[in-house]
Amino acid sequence: DHPLRAWLSENEAAHAALATWTGSHPASLWPLAAAEDWPSRRAAMLAILGQLGAAIGDTHVAVQVRSDRRDIELRVALEDIWLAYLPLGLAIRARASGRPGRFVVGLAGAAAAGKTTFSLFQQKILAALGVRSVCVGMDAYHRTNADLDAAGLRPFKGRQDTFNATALAADLAALRANPGAASLPVYDRTLHNPVPDALAVAPEDHVVLVEGLFLLLSEGAWADVASCCDLRIYLRVPLQAAREHASLRKMMTNNITREAADAHFDRVDRANFELIEGTAPRADVVISRDGAYHLTSVSLPAAPQL
């Protein structure tokens, strides 16, 4: 008796709520619901996943994605695909269909919550469902190091005032309104600076998956960013897991010691964590994961606040 069956039964109300804000019947979001047993559900889901070009195992799929100018392999549990990625993909497709402009999905969460890899795999799921999308990182809207040095803010890089939220809001608004070709900045983790016009957005890219720390803040220009997001998702991880993953990543990308990485987290990211966690009630969907990035729950706040 697979644990998925119990989860699906216990979360029937969540599925109904998900259907409410997509304007669809639950059956259209969960096309596998007619299959009573897990083997049938798994077989039906694998028929969709077969379009990913992924290696499909008994419990996980492995797929190659491009991130930070290098190829990486993502291993994603079939349960997580069933419970999060696939219904979100179907919901996005349903809500984006027929729109004159682009549909913007905002994926918020603390540092090292797994936002980038989540958005990259969600992009794969959307492609399997026949929807072209583009992934946009909020890091591309960092203020330059020269600008931060002039303002004395380099030690606090990663705080909300070290980003250009006005530029991000303007670009998202333009993407949402205009389906034509566009170019956006990309954050270069070798230069540790944004590179203008490094990301090409094609007219066929009908969905924008934007991920970042502060997408759901309600202050200043960040409120304009939030208002551009047609669907808001919050990724939640435990504080200690975020600290561990963020420090390890900082050591690799910045070539610094563990002590320096932990100090940066405690100086900048810990306060960010508390600030960002407070924005979760503004999300349409909250996805909670453990320290190994395994899904533990999906919830839908009753009344998102914008």
VEXDREN-2710 file (C-alpha; in Angstrom, 1 decimal):
% VEXDREN-2710
k/r/px/py/pz
1/ASP/0.0/0.0/0.0
2/HIS/2.0/3.0/-1.3
3/PRO/2.1/6.1/1.0
4/LEU/1.0/8.2/-1.9
5/ARG/-2.5/6.8/-1.6
6/ALA/-2.8/8.0/2.0
7/TRP/-1.4/11.4/1.1
8/LEU/-3.8/11.9/-1.8
9/SER/-6.7/10.9/0.4
10/GLU/-5.7/13.2/3.2
11/ASN/-5.2/16.1/0.9
12/GLU/-8.3/15.9/-1.2
13/ALA/-9.4/19.3/0.2
14/ALA/-6.1/20.8/-1.0
15/HIS/-6.7/19.4/-4.5
16/ALA/-10.1/20.9/-4.5
17/ALA/-8.7/24.3/-3.5
18/LEU/-6.1/24.0/-6.2
19/ALA/-8.8/23.4/-8.7
20/THR/-10.7/26.4/-7.5
21/TRP/-8.0/28.9/-8.3
22/THR/-7.2/27.4/-11.6
23/GLY/-10.9/27.5/-12.5
24/SER/-10.7/23.8/-13.4
25/HIS/-12.3/20.6/-12.1
26/PRO/-10.0/18.5/-10.0
27/ALA/-10.1/15.7/-12.6
28/SER/-8.5/18.0/-15.1
29/LEU/-5.6/18.8/-12.7
30/TRP/-5.2/15.2/-11.7
31/PRO/-5.6/13.2/-14.9
32/LEU/-4.4/10.1/-13.1
33/ALA/-7.1/10.2/-10.4
34/ALA/-9.1/7.5/-12.2
35/ALA/-6.3/5.0/-11.5
36/GLU/-7.1/3.4/-8.2
37/ASP/-3.7/1.8/-7.5
38/TRP/-0.2/3.2/-7.4
39/PRO/1.2/1.0/-10.2
40/SER/-1.5/2.3/-12.6
41/ARG/-0.8/5.9/-11.5
42/ARG/2.9/5.4/-11.9
43/ALA/2.5/4.0/-15.4
44/ALA/0.3/6.9/-16.4
45/MET/2.7/9.5/-15.0
46/LEU/5.7/7.8/-16.7
47/ALA/3.9/8.2/-20.0
48/ILE/4.1/11.9/-19.5
49/LEU/7.6/11.8/-18.1
50/GLY/8.8/9.8/-21.1
51/GLN/8.8/13.1/-23.0
52/LEU/11.5/14.6/-20.7
53/GLY/14.4/12.6/-22.1
54/ALA/15.1/11.5/-18.5
55/ALA/16.4/8.3/-17.0
56/ILE/13.4/6.9/-15.1
57/GLY/14.0/4.5/-12.2
58/ASP/11.8/2.8/-9.7
59/THR/11.6/5.8/-7.4
60/HIS/13.4/8.7/-9.1
61/VAL/14.0/10.3/-12.5
62/ALA/17.3/11.8/-13.5
63/VAL/17.4/14.6/-16.0
64/GLN/20.1/16.9/-17.3
65/VAL/19.6/20.7/-17.0
66/ARG/21.8/23.7/-17.7
67/SER/22.6/26.0/-14.7
68/ASP/25.3/28.6/-14.3
69/ARG/26.8/27.7/-17.7
70/ARG/27.2/24.1/-16.8
71/ASP/25.3/20.9/-17.1
72/ILE/24.0/19.3/-13.9
73/GLU/21.9/16.2/-13.2
74/LEU/18.8/16.5/-11.2
75/ARG/17.3/13.5/-9.4
76/VAL/13.7/14.0/-8.5
77/ALA/11.5/11.6/-6.6
78/LEU/8.4/10.3/-8.4
79/GLU/6.4/11.2/-5.4
80/ASP/7.5/14.8/-5.6
81/ILE/6.6/14.9/-9.3
82/TRP/3.1/13.5/-8.6
83/LEU/2.4/15.7/-5.6
84/ALA/4.0/19.0/-6.7
85/TYR/5.6/19.3/-10.2
86/LEU/2.9/17.7/-12.3
87/PRO/-0.2/19.4/-10.7
88/LEU/1.6/22.7/-10.8
89/GLY/2.5/22.2/-14.4
90/LEU/-1.1/21.4/-15.3
91/ALA/-2.4/24.3/-13.3
92/ILE/0.1/26.7/-15.0
93/ARG/-0.9/25.4/-18.4
94/ALA/-4.6/25.8/-17.6
95/ARG/-4.2/29.4/-16.3
96/ALA/-1.7/30.5/-19.0
97/SER/-3.9/29.2/-21.9
98/GLY/-5.3/31.9/-24.1
99/ARG/-3.5/34.8/-22.4
100/PRO/-2.4/37.5/-24.8
101/GLY/0.9/38.1/-22.9
102/ARG/3.1/35.8/-20.8
103/PHE/2.1/34.1/-17.6
104/VAL/4.5/34.8/-14.7
105/VAL/5.1/32.3/-12.0
106/GLY/7.0/33.6/-8.9
107/LEU/8.9/31.1/-6.9
108/ALA/10.1/32.5/-3.6
109/GLY/12.0/31.0/-0.7
110/ALA/15.0/31.5/1.5
111/ALA/18.6/31.1/0.5
112/ALA/19.4/27.5/-0.5
113/ALA/15.7/26.5/-0.5
114/GLY/16.3/24.8/-3.9
115/LYS/14.5/27.5/-5.9
116/THR/16.7/27.3/-9.0
117/THR/16.6/23.5/-9.3
118/PHE/12.9/23.5/-8.6
119/SER/12.2/26.0/-11.4
120/LEU/14.5/24.2/-13.8
121/PHE/12.7/20.9/-13.3
122/GLN/9.3/22.6/-13.5
123/GLN/10.4/24.0/-16.8
124/LYS/11.0/20.4/-17.9
125/ILE/7.6/19.3/-16.8
126/LEU/6.0/22.2/-18.6
127/ALA/7.8/21.2/-21.8
128/ALA/6.5/17.7/-21.4
129/LEU/3.0/19.2/-21.2
130/GLY/3.6/21.2/-24.4
131/VAL/4.3/24.6/-22.7
132/ARG/7.5/26.6/-23.5
133/SER/8.9/28.6/-20.6
134/VAL/12.0/30.5/-19.6
135/CYS/13.7/30.6/-16.1
136/VAL/14.7/34.0/-14.7
137/GLY/16.8/34.4/-11.6
138/MET/16.3/37.3/-9.2
139/ASP/20.1/37.2/-8.7
140/ALA/20.5/38.7/-12.1
141/TYR/19.1/41.9/-10.6
142/HIS/21.9/42.3/-8.0
143/ARG/23.4/45.7/-7.9
144/THR/26.9/45.6/-9.3
145/ASN/29.8/45.1/-6.9
146/ALA/31.1/48.6/-7.8
147/ASP/27.8/50.1/-6.9
148/LEU/27.7/48.1/-3.6
149/ASP/31.3/49.1/-2.8
150/ALA/30.4/52.8/-3.3
151/ALA/27.4/52.4/-1.0
152/GLY/29.4/50.4/1.6
153/LEU/27.0/47.5/1.1
154/ARG/29.3/44.7/-0.3
155/PRO/29.5/42.8/3.1
156/PHE/25.7/42.7/3.1
157/LYS/25.3/41.4/-0.5
158/GLY/22.1/39.4/-0.7
159/ARG/20.0/41.7/1.5
160/GLN/16.9/43.2/-0.2
161/ASP/18.5/46.6/-0.6
162/THR/21.4/45.1/-2.6
163/PHE/19.0/44.3/-5.5
164/ASN/17.5/46.5/-8.1
165/ALA/13.8/45.6/-7.5
166/THR/12.6/48.4/-9.7
167/ALA/14.4/47.0/-12.8
168/LEU/13.1/43.5/-12.0
169/ALA/9.5/44.7/-11.7
170/ALA/9.8/46.7/-15.0
171/ASP/11.2/43.6/-16.9
172/LEU/8.5/41.3/-15.5
173/ALA/5.8/43.8/-16.4
174/ALA/7.1/44.1/-19.9
175/LEU/7.3/40.3/-20.3
176/ARG/3.8/39.9/-19.0
177/ALA/2.4/42.5/-21.3
178/ASN/4.4/41.9/-24.5
179/PRO/4.8/38.4/-25.9
180/GLY/7.6/39.5/-28.3
181/ALA/11.3/38.7/-28.1
182/ALA/13.2/40.1/-25.1
183/SER/16.6/40.0/-23.5
184/LEU/17.3/39.9/-19.7
185/PRO/20.4/40.0/-17.5
186/VAL/22.0/36.8/-16.0
187/TYR/24.1/36.6/-12.8
188/ASP/27.6/35.3/-13.5
189/ARG/28.9/33.4/-10.5
190/THR/32.4/33.6/-11.8
191/LEU/32.4/37.4/-12.2
192/HIS/30.0/37.7/-9.2
193/ASN/28.2/40.4/-11.2
194/PRO/25.1/40.6/-13.4
195/VAL/25.7/40.4/-17.2
196/PRO/23.2/42.5/-19.2
197/ASP/21.2/41.0/-22.1
198/ALA/22.7/37.5/-21.5
199/LEU/19.3/35.7/-21.5
200/ALA/17.3/35.6/-24.7
201/VAL/13.5/35.2/-24.3
202/ALA/11.7/33.9/-27.4
203/PRO/8.1/34.8/-28.4
204/GLU/7.3/31.1/-28.0
205/ASP/8.3/31.3/-24.3
206/HIS/4.7/31.7/-23.0
207/VAL/5.5/31.2/-19.3
208/VAL/8.1/33.0/-17.1
209/LEU/9.4/31.1/-14.1
210/VAL/11.1/33.7/-11.9
211/GLU/12.8/32.6/-8.7
212/GLY/14.3/34.6/-5.9
213/LEU/14.3/35.5/-2.2
214/PHE/12.1/38.6/-2.0
215/LEU/9.5/38.1/-4.7
216/LEU/6.6/38.2/-2.1
217/LEU/7.7/41.2/-0.1
218/SER/5.1/44.0/0.1
219/GLU/7.4/46.9/0.6
220/GLY/8.5/49.4/-2.0
221/ALA/9.4/48.2/-5.5
222/TRP/9.1/44.6/-4.3
223/ALA/5.4/45.0/-4.1
224/ASP/5.5/45.8/-7.8
225/VAL/7.4/42.6/-8.4
226/ALA/4.8/40.5/-6.4
227/SER/2.0/42.1/-8.4
228/CYS/3.6/40.9/-11.7
229/CYS/3.3/37.2/-10.5
230/ASP/0.2/35.5/-11.7
231/LEU/0.9/32.5/-9.6
232/ARG/3.0/32.7/-6.4
233/ILE/4.8/29.6/-4.9
234/TYR/6.7/29.5/-1.7
235/LEU/9.4/26.9/-1.1
236/ARG/10.0/26.2/2.6
237/VAL/13.0/24.4/4.2
238/PRO/14.2/24.2/7.8
239/LEU/16.6/27.0/8.9
240/GLN/19.5/24.6/9.7
241/ALA/19.1/22.9/6.3
242/ALA/19.2/26.3/4.6
243/ARG/22.3/27.3/6.6
244/GLU/24.1/24.1/5.7
245/HIS/23.3/24.2/2.0
246/ALA/23.9/28.0/1.7
247/SER/27.3/27.8/3.4
248/LEU/28.5/24.8/1.2
249/ARG/27.4/26.7/-1.9
250/LYS/29.2/29.9/-0.8
251/MET/32.4/27.9/-0.2
252/MET/32.3/26.5/-3.7
253/THR/31.3/29.6/-5.6
254/ASN/33.3/32.2/-3.7
255/ASN/36.3/30.0/-2.7
256/ILE/36.1/30.8/0.9
257/THR/36.4/28.9/4.2
258/ARG/33.5/27.3/6.1
259/GLU/33.9/29.9/8.8
260/ALA/33.6/32.8/6.4
261/ALA/30.6/31.1/4.7
262/ASP/28.8/30.5/8.0
263/ALA/29.6/34.1/9.1
264/HIS/28.0/35.5/5.9
265/PHE/24.9/33.4/6.5
266/ASP/24.6/34.6/10.1
267/ARG/25.3/38.2/9.0
268/VAL/22.9/38.3/6.0
269/ASP/20.9/35.1/5.2
270/ARG/19.6/34.4/8.7
271/ALA/17.8/37.8/8.9
272/ASN/16.7/37.2/5.3
273/PHE/15.3/33.8/6.3
274/GLU/13.1/35.3/9.0
275/LEU/11.9/38.1/6.7
276/ILE/11.2/35.8/3.8
277/GLU/9.4/33.2/5.9
278/GLY/7.0/36.0/6.9
279/THR/6.0/36.3/3.2
280/ALA/4.7/32.7/2.9
281/PRO/1.1/33.7/3.6
282/ARG/1.1/35.7/0.4
283/ALA/1.7/32.6/-1.7
284/ASP/-0.9/30.7/-3.6
285/VAL/0.9/27.4/-2.9
286/VAL/3.4/26.6/-0.1
287/ILE/5.6/23.6/-0.7
288/SER/7.5/22.3/2.3
289/ARG/10.6/20.2/2.0
290/ASP/13.1/18.6/4.4
291/GLY/16.9/19.1/4.6
292/ALA/17.4/16.6/1.7
293/TYR/14.9/18.6/-0.4
294/HIS/12.3/15.8/-0.2
295/LEU/8.7/17.1/-0.3
296/THR/6.9/16.9/3.1
297/SER/3.7/18.8/2.4
298/VAL/1.8/21.0/0.0
299/SER/-0.6/23.6/1.4
300/LEU/-2.7/26.4/-0.1
301/PRO/-3.2/29.5/2.1
302/ALA/-6.9/30.3/2.2
303/ALA/-6.6/34.0/1.3
304/PRO/-3.3/35.1/-0.3
305/GLN/-2.4/38.7/0.8
306/LEU/-0.9/41.0/-1.8
END
